[in-house]
């Protein structure tokens, strides 16, 4: 088991390095391949209507005239040992891990990301618990009651949940529950957990339910399909023939074998959401990583956009590593692969 975890961890680290190279290339190599000059690339960091002197200064500060390999090496060096940025009147020290410096907001990228991360973490983690519990539970019950009224109603609801976009269900839920019923008369707002845990949870209930409705529908359909396939296997009939309780047959044999695809999808979904739930945050007005990425795109703040992308990549890679480990727990045969 330990050797399996070590192999998967080394693979995750290698994937993280490859992802950083690809991300760096997207922001600094592809524009040049598309015909963008170094002056045009530097102008994106200089705000509106920059002077040629300002563009030249930014090229020197960021080293945009240097070879791409040198630029990437300096970026990696900043991640491990920090980096100093020339901000014009003064020099700014960006401590490690340094993901860059935003000349639009005049601040390092990572502190800004960490300031917005609690909003996205609260939204994604709370919703993930709801959609896993409700989605898997409804999927199991639908498989056990195949063809019943419950099964048909659950699958119709799941189809609606998958089909309806989050900005539609979010706005409808705000109109009905927040303003119509007056449960949130002043609207939903994010309250830090350290400030008031009760208000934190109360203001996140509606976003959690709205977001989990979309994902729970998908998980219910996946769980139902997996359970129906597993319940027809020979070892399930053998377990029942041996006289095992039905609960044991369902939970320890049928459901356990059906969890592998659920774990795969869960790792990807949660990793992407931790990188920024763009639509949900925009619908409810939360200032998380998703809202930060949209704001940075519109203002041309490329270092901040790149920081959000790298942070999202980190979440996806780490969660996929955890999923690989959970594979070995759910199915011991995976450890031998």
Secondary structure, 3 states (H helix, E strand, C coil): CHHHHHHHHHHHHHHHHHHHHHHHHHHHCHHHHCCCCHHHHHHCCCCCCCCHHHHHHHHHHHCCCCCHHHHHHHHHHHHHHCEEEECCCCEEEECCCCCCEECCCCEEHHHHHHHHHHHHHHHHHHHHHHHHHHHHHHHHHHHHCCCCHHHHHHHHHHHHHHHCCHHHHHHHHHHHHHHHCCCCCCCCCCCCCCCCHHHHHHHHHHHHHHHHHHHHHHHHHHHHHHHHHHHCCHHHHHHHHCCCCHHHHHHHHHHHHHHHHHHHHHHHHHHHHHCCCHHHHHHHCCCCHHHHHHHHHHHCCHHHHHHHHHHHHHHHHHHHHHHHHHHHHHCHHHHHC
